[in-house]
Amino acid sequence: MSVEDGGKKYPLGDFWEYHDGYDIVRSNTKIVAIVVVSRAGGTAKELRFYSWRKKGDEWKVELARTGTKNWDWEKLAMIAKGFKQKHGIV
């Protein structure tokens, strides 16, 4: 199943109801995104980290069991910026 949002599609299963999403990486064969979903029929929303790879005509989930409820996003952003500076990554 695919969900369309402003021309973007996320190949989520029927188990999830889509609310919002942001592409980190998108190509013809790969999607990496953070996606806001809730379990179909449920009300509690989750922010999840997904990775899909296209094999033939079908999108296959590479990474989906990664809930981010307890992640410290500000700390992760700060550490990532520090690594980029420390190692000269542009």
Buried (B, 14 or more C-beta within 10 A) or exposed (E): EEBEEEEBBBBBEEEBBBBEBEEEEEEEEEBBBBBBBBEEEEEEEBBBBBBBBBEEEEBEEEEBEEEEEEEEEEEEEEEEEEEEEEEEEE
